[in-house]
Amino acid sequence: MESLRDIKQQIKAINSTKQMMLTMKMVSSARIRSAQQTMLNGRPFAQKMASLIDNLRKDIQNPDNPFKKNQYYRFFNAANGDKNKVGLILITGDKGLCGAFNATTLRESLKWIRENKEKEKFIFVIGKKGADFLRRINMKNLHIVCELINIFPHVSYAHAALIKEKVEKCAVAENLSKVDLIYNNFKTVASQELVNKTFLPFDFNEIEGEDDLQDFIFEPNITEVLLTLVPRFIGANIYRFLLESQAAELAARMNAMESAANNAQEIADNLSVKLNKVRQEGITNEITEIVSGANALNN
């Protein structure tokens, strides 16, 4: 049977761990307010850019539009590109202790790799957990184009611009048929949604404009407008995905730490009950020994 000292040391260690979990929860709770506000501030810009692209749908799809000869047109036409070459933007966290946040994302990315095992795969990974995971995969046709780590929870548009540039260059140079995206979308503080979708080429069915489609007159011309608009549209979307993932990670960590602290408290309570039982047994044994000794002397 364990001694009182051993049980007390266990309770002390559990309480210390619980305090650390509560501290991490408080830090995540403080950060998530800022991350959530930044995410909400970034959504309108990305949505407005999507609205502009949707309103230009007729012009983009017009067979007489000179834009069709530009490299950016491939981002609106699924028929372009080498079908044996695909890309993936993978967004994970930099640290653990956030429940199943990273595990579900990595599991989905592994599923994507298996589905495209015969193809050349070009991956743009954001987050240390994802980078470490991909390095352990020994596959000849898997190429890590770029790694962006230790940017959370301080994501800026500069990070999104860097990823955008890498994606655009690789998509053109390698003639990628598509670029998929896997990340965790922020729904509420209590829940996150795993997203696996095709990012490039854009699907007009997923782009909803605020206004009806219109005919515009462009100056100097439609091509110049699209050459300015499309890169910003790509960057705005990537930035939004980074912000969504950042807020989702903080929410997942806050919930995980709260659950861990509750579990630690439950273990400490059980150990306290055990401590009292051991102490009571010791007192009972001592009383029994005293009574037995007194009876032996009387006899």
C-alpha positions in Angstrom: 0.0 0.0 0.0 1.2 3.5 -0.8 2.3 5.7 2.0 0.8 9.0 2.9 3.9 10.8 1.7 3.6 9.2 -1.8 -0.1 10.1 -2.2 0.6 13.7 -1.0 3.4 14.0 -3.6 1.0 12.7 -6.3 -1.7 15.2 -5.3 0.9 18.0 -5.4 2.1 17.0 -8.8 -1.5 16.8 -10.2 -2.4 20.2 -8.7 0.7 21.7 -10.3 -0.2 20.2 -13.7 -3.8 21.5 -13.3 -2.5 25.0 -12.6 -0.4 24.9 -15.7 -3.4 23.8 -17.8 -5.5 26.6 -16.4 -2.8 29.1 -17.2 -2.6 27.9 -20.8 -6.4 28.1 -21.0 -6.3 31.7 -19.8 -3.6 32.6 -22.3 -5.5 31.1 -25.2 -8.7 32.7 -24.0 -7.0 36.1 -24.0 -5.5 35.6 -27.4 -8.6 34.2 -29.1 -10.5 37.5 -28.6 -7.9 39.3 -30.7 -7.6 36.5 -33.2 -11.4 36.2 -33.6 -11.7 40.0 -34.1 -8.9 40.0 -36.7 -10.6 37.1 -38.5 -14.0 38.9 -38.5 -12.3 42.0 -39.8 -10.7 40.0 -42.6 -13.9 38.3 -43.8 -15.6 41.3 -45.4 -12.6 42.1 -47.6 -12.4 38.5 -48.9 -16.1 38.4 -49.4 -16.1 41.6 -51.4 -13.3 40.4 -53.6 -15.3 37.2 -54.2 -18.3 39.5 -55.2 -16.1 41.4 -57.7 -14.9 38.1 -59.3 -18.4 36.8 -59.5 -19.6 40.0 -61.2 -16.8 39.6 -63.7 -17.8 36.0 -64.5 -19.1 36.9 -68.0 -15.9 38.8 -68.9 -13.6 36.0 -67.6 -15.5 33.3 -69.5 -15.8 35.4 -72.7 -13.9 33.5 -75.4 -12.8 36.8 -77.0 -11.3 38.1 -73.8 -7.4 38.5 -74.1 -7.2 37.5 -70.4 -7.5 33.8 -71.6 -4.0 34.0 -72.9 -2.6 35.1 -69.5 -1.2 32.7 -66.9 -3.8 33.7 -64.4 -6.6 32.3 -66.5 -5.5 28.8 -65.5 -7.0 29.6 -62.1 -10.5 29.7 -63.6 -10.2 26.8 -66.0 -10.1 23.2 -64.7 -9.2 21.9 -68.1 -5.7 23.6 -67.9 -2.7 21.8 -66.3 -1.1 18.4 -66.2 -3.5 15.9 -64.6 -0.6 14.1 -63.1 0.6 17.1 -61.1 -1.4 18.4 -58.1 -0.7 20.8 -55.3 -1.8 21.1 -51.6 -1.9 24.0 -49.2 -1.8 22.4 -45.7 -2.4 24.6 -42.6 -1.7 23.1 -39.2 -0.6 24.5 -35.8 2.9 25.1 -34.7 2.4 23.5 -31.2 0.4 20.7 -29.7 -1.8 20.6 -26.6 -4.9 21.5 -28.6 -6.9 18.3 -28.7 -7.5 16.7 -32.0 -6.9 19.9 -34.0 -3.6 18.8 -35.6 -4.4 15.1 -35.6 -7.5 15.5 -37.8 -5.8 17.8 -40.2 -2.8 15.5 -40.6 -5.0 12.5 -41.0 -6.9 14.2 -43.8 -3.7 15.2 -45.5 -2.5 11.6 -45.4 -5.7 10.6 -47.0 -5.1 13.2 -49.7 -1.6 11.9 -50.3 -2.9 8.3 -50.7 -5.6 9.4 -53.1 -3.0 11.1 -55.2 -0.2 8.5 -54.7 0.5 8.1 -58.4 0.7 11.8 -59.1 3.4 14.4 -58.6 2.5 16.2 -55.4 3.7 19.8 -54.5 2.8 20.8 -51.0 2.8 24.2 -49.4 2.8 23.6 -45.6 2.0 26.2 -42.9 2.7 25.1 -39.3 5.4 23.1 -37.6 3.3 20.1 -36.9 2.5 19.7 -40.6 6.1 20.3 -41.7 7.4 17.7 -39.2 4.8 15.2 -40.4 5.6 15.6 -44.1 9.3 15.2 -43.5 8.7 11.7 -42.2 6.9 10.6 -45.3 9.4 9.0 -47.7 7.8 9.4 -51.1 9.7 10.2 -54.3 6.9 12.1 -56.0 6.1 14.3 -52.9 7.8 17.7 -53.0 7.6 20.3 -50.2 7.7 23.6 -52.0 7.7 25.8 -49.0 7.5 25.6 -45.2 6.1 28.5 -43.1 6.5 27.8 -39.3 6.2 29.6 -36.1 3.8 32.3 -37.4 0.9 31.6 -35.1 -0.7 33.3 -33.3 0.7 36.4 -35.0 -0.4 35.9 -38.6 -0.1 38.9 -41.0 -0.9 39.5 -44.6 2.8 39.3 -45.4 2.7 35.6 -44.6 -0.3 35.1 -47.0 1.5 37.1 -49.7 4.5 34.9 -49.4 2.4 31.7 -49.8 0.5 33.3 -52.7 3.7 34.0 -54.5 4.9 30.4 -54.0 1.6 28.9 -55.1 1.4 31.1 -58.2 5.0 30.4 -59.3 4.7 26.6 -58.7 1.3 26.4 -60.4 2.7 28.0 -63.6 6.2 26.4 -63.6 4.9 22.9 -62.8 1.7 23.2 -64.8 -0.4 22.0 -61.8 -3.9 20.8 -62.7 -5.3 21.9 -59.3 -4.3 23.1 -55.8 -6.3 21.7 -52.9 -6.6 23.1 -49.4 -6.8 21.4 -46.0 -7.3 23.4 -42.8 -9.6 23.9 -39.8 -12.3 26.5 -40.2 -13.5 28.4 -37.2 -17.2 28.0 -36.5 -17.6 28.8 -32.8 -15.4 28.8 -29.8 -16.7 25.3 -29.0 -16.3 23.8 -32.5 -14.1 23.8 -35.5 -14.8 22.4 -39.0 -12.2 20.5 -41.0 -12.2 21.7 -44.6 -10.8 19.8 -47.6 -11.6 21.5 -50.9 -10.1 22.6 -54.2 -8.7 26.1 -53.9 -7.4 26.5 -57.5 -8.9 26.6 -60.1 -11.7 28.6 -58.6 -15.2 27.2 -58.7 -17.7 29.9 -59.7 -20.4 27.9 -57.9 -18.7 28.6 -54.6 -18.2 32.3 -55.3 -21.3 34.3 -54.5 -21.6 37.9 -55.6 -23.7 40.5 -53.9 -25.1 41.9 -57.1 -26.5 40.6 -60.3 -24.0 39.9 -63.1 -23.4 43.1 -65.0 -21.7 44.4 -68.2 -18.8 46.7 -67.4 -16.7 49.1 -69.4 -13.1 48.9 -68.3 -10.3 51.3 -68.5 -7.7 50.7 -69.7 -9.0 47.2 -70.4 -10.4 44.1 -68.8 -7.0 42.2 -68.8 -5.3 44.9 -66.8 -8.1 44.9 -64.2 -8.0 41.1 -63.8 -4.2 41.1 -63.6 -4.5 43.3 -60.6 -7.6 41.8 -59.1 -6.9 38.0 -59.3 -3.6 38.0 -57.3 -5.3 40.1 -54.6 -8.2 37.7 -54.6 -5.9 34.7 -54.1 -3.9 36.5 -51.4 -7.1 37.7 -49.6 -8.4 34.1 -49.5 -5.2 32.6 -48.2 -5.0 35.3 -45.5 -8.6 34.5 -44.5 -7.8 30.8 -44.3 -4.8 31.5 -42.0 -6.9 33.7 -39.7 -9.6 31.1 -39.5 -7.1 28.3 -38.7 -5.4 30.6 -36.1 -8.7 31.3 -34.3 -9.7 27.6 -34.5 -6.4 26.5 -33.0 -6.7 28.8 -30.0 -10.3 27.7 -29.4 -9.2 24.1 -29.6 -6.4 24.7 -27.2 -8.6 26.6 -24.7 -11.1 23.7 -24.7 -8.5 21.1 -24.5 -6.8 22.8 -21.5 -10.2 23.2 -19.7 -10.9 19.5 -20.2 -7.4 18.6 -19.0 -7.8 20.8 -15.9 -11.1 19.2 -15.1 -9.6 15.7 -15.4 -6.7 16.7 -13.2 -9.1 18.0 -10.6 -11.0 14.7 -10.7 -7.8 12.7 -10.3 -6.8 15.0 -7.4 -10.2 14.5 -5.7 -9.9 10.7 -6.0 -6.4 10.8 -4.6 -7.7 12.9 -1.7 -10.3 10.3 -0.9 -7.5 7.7 -1.1 -5.4 9.7 1.2 -8.1 10.0 3.8 -8.7 6.2 3.6 -5.0 5.4 4.1 -4.9 7.9 7.0 -8.0 6.4 8.6 -6.6 2.9 8.2 -3.4 4.0 9.9 -5.3 5.6 12.8 -7.4 2.5 13.2 -4.4 0.2 13.2 -2.7 2.4 15.8 -5.8 2.3 18.0 -6.1 -1.5 17.6 -2.4 -1.9 18.6 -2.9 0.3 21.7 -6.0 -1.6 22.8 -4.3 -4.9 22.2 -1.2 -3.8 24.2 -3.4 -2.6 27.1 -5.3 -5.8 27.2 -2.1 -7.8 27.2 -0.8 -5.8 30.2 -4.0 -6.3 32.1 -3.9 -10.0 31.6 
